[in-house]
Amino acid sequence: MTTPEHPYNPSLFDADYYGNRARGGFGPEIQWDNPDQQNQLAIKFAVCDSGGPYESILFVGCALGAEPLYFTQHGKHARGIDVSAWAIENALPDAKRLVRLFDGETMPFFEDMQFDVVAAFDVLTLVPSPMVDKLTKEMQRVSRKRIIVRGIARETGNDWDGNDGVSFKYKSLKQWMAMFADQFVLELDGHNDRHEHTITFVRKS
């Protein structure tokens, strides 16, 4: 695609995206009690746990709040933020107190280094530049120890590679590695044969 089919707009992350697969979105697997959802949450918990001890975690792009709810149930102080007003208003009942709306760029309601870990799973390819530049600086500001991101690392040469709520571009592995270089360094890059990378960064000493 040379032009975005669905230009970035938070309103596109709506009821049809969360449950009806609109614009490449989710189906029943988004529901809390779906086995696929619980499996994904267990994978994310294991990834975060593998980096070492931590008490608090912030999820950027938390959708309906499954991540902060699961991590809270497993003994962590967890919070989530999302650009979707629909998702926050319709968050899981037990997650409503854990999540809040944000503008996709800034987090003035959080203090410097407030969270041990800041995580963004399958989110940052959806955020357009230069918006993502501001967001990644904010993620560095509020993280005390680590930043964990997951996404596809692929350089296609296409202007737009697909739709996931909004039209997105893949990032190259070099772009992923440079994303948090101001204050963090690479600690671990786990990846699979589908070019999906889960990358952990640690704060520079």
C-alpha angles and dihedrals in degrees: 000000000000094000127037113261090205111023114212114283125147090221089071089070090079140131092291091052092048101057110353098063093239114172092000094313135138135302129191091319089080090070117103097235096045110116091227090056093049091047091052091049091051090050091051092048091051091049092051092044093052092067094065137263121340137156106195134043137178122206116209109206096020096168109191093357101259093136098052090042094051093046091047089052087053095055103270130123096238134177134174139204131194140174093224113098088190093055094048093046090048098039120144107284094243091046099053093094090051101054139062142178121257137178096249094249114052139038106195090159092067126073127230111282091359094147130050090215134023115196135188117181117193093338114099097069087062095058114087126227132286087022092064090054090060092043095052091050089053091048088055092048096054098040118092099184119359146011120206122192133174126197147121114286107205136132108212103160089231121131089221125016104188148309130281102163087312130026112276142192124219117239123225119239088250090056092050091050093050095047097091100023095121095076107357139061131207115268104166139004115192116181143165136213092271090068091252110147129194105197128190121200125190128205115262113253 
